[in-house]
Amino acid sequence: MNEILNESLIEKLTENEKRVYSYVTKNIRGIENLKIKEIAKNTFTSSATVIRTAKKLGFKGYKELIYKIVNRKTILGCNIIGQRFNIKNEEQLNEIIELIDNGKIMLYAEGLASAIVLYIYKKLLLAGKNVELFSSPVCRLMLSDHEVKVDYDAIIMVSRLGKEDIPFKIAEYLKGLGSKVVLFTSNKKSELYNIADLVFEYKEHSDESYENHYPTLFFGYTILFFEELFKSYLEKKYSFMKKKSELVQSLEKSLE
């Protein structure tokens, strides 16, 4: 399926279709509750035009179009994620949200980044997620003694420069065991970057800041990124639970 961010698809829309697209992207609040006829009326078009707009953008229909636009605005479109980090596509965000929701996760970092993974660890732990925080000595033991049992769906690593030898060996070892490697970094030239399955690369604005003793916003924005990600996870989770509850109530009424 084509991404809604694909500008070439938007350019191919007719004027009426562009008006539909512009309307739904500028009226995020409450858009999920509007029916096709209401969108058509508000854009002076027709229901057929609304449906055609969705399909031209690569979606199965109107509902999927609205879902994707709302999802993009709440995650990929926010300043912290969309402008501060290089992200290949929306599926990366969906995948890490799924890992947070259902996965067994290991967290690891060294140096200044240790404070960031500690924050993420406590956040996920308070939410009842299946997470473990590993220190460098424990990971060194794991690498030297393969009898140590490890079984994780993913390892989340924070490494601004990605130059440390041990984090790379840990990522390589766990990836060999089937774990996903999720990396927050600002250096796409590192070996750690190349081995990672999901990479969220912070856009550094100065070459001088590539040394950790120089001022950097990487660590602060990584925390803000995760907060936006966690917010999106909660919105999706409770939205699903609400819909499930409404479905159950509807079924119960039909059985009365």
Salt bridges, closest charged atoms under 4 A:
GLU17 OE2 - ARG52 NE 2.82
GLU17 OE1 - LYS56 NZ 3.01
GLU90 OE2 - LYS68 NZ 3.84
GLU91 OE2 - LYS68 NZ 3.64
GLU95 OE2 - LYS180 NZ 3.00
ASP101 OD1 - LYS129 NZ 3.42
ASP101 OD1 - LYS237 NZ 3.79
ASP165 OD2 - LYS169 NZ 3.14
ASP197 OD1 - LYS175 NZ 3.36
GLU204 OE2 - ARG160 NE 2.84
GLU227 OE1 - LYS123 NZ 3.19
